[in-house]
């Protein structure tokens, strides 16, 4: 008589059966990964969405300019005929710096077309 009285006093219903617990566990195991895979990913070259303007990161213009200039320096050092070891080292150093800055900007959400300076309109 103590068992039913304790359930009535606490206001809880009967404990869930083993079958109900197993069904819930299987349902959670099956639908969990499916729901976790629901992710929105925008392509980098996709046109901008007019209603959702992209917010620029702090010092974006300065960093983009720096990427362009260091890339130009690396290319200029690479075009030197009969480069010395110092010039070859400068070329690789500038290219590494440009790659690191580009990676930092893209990880912050700056699209490649902004970094490269290409326009988003297509030409025929």
Secondary structure, 3 states (H helix, E strand, C coil): CHHHHHHHHHCCCCCCCHHHHHHHHHHHHHHHHHHHCCCCCCCCCCCCCCCCCCCCCCCHHHHHHHHHHHHHHHHHHHCCCCCCHHHHHHHHHHHHHHHHHHHHHHHCCCCHHHHHCCCCCCCC
